[in-house]
């Protein structure tokens, strides 16, 4: 599998990298308050997907599984930039 091949694996890898880098940048902006009062708009989390935890008790093991996806605006911008970069490869 080469890096230039446009398949689903690389696309989702780019999206995940854009979301992670954007999320980290958003957390850094929130801590530094670089944009003053405008920072709260950029780092507000938007809940996109929320699957509440499901609890399974198997008597020998206790399993809890759930998923939540709530990116901030900077992470969404990072995902859009990742899609643009991916389309130009």
C-alpha positions, 0 to 999 in steps of 0.5 A: 500500500503506497501513500499516494493511493487514495483509499479509505484507510488513508482518508480516515487516517488523514481525517483522524490526524486533522481532528487530533491536531485541531483538537490539540490546537483548540485546547492550546488556544483555550489555555492561552486565551490567544483570541481573547473573548473569541476563543470561547467560540473556537473551542466550544464543543459540538456534540455530533455523536453520543452512544451512551455506555452499555454495561455488560456483567458476565460475572467473571468480567464487567464490560462497559462500552460507549462512544462520544464524538464532540469536536470543537470548531478548530478540530472541524477546521482541521478535518476540513484541511485534512480533506483538502490536503488529501484531495491534492495528493 
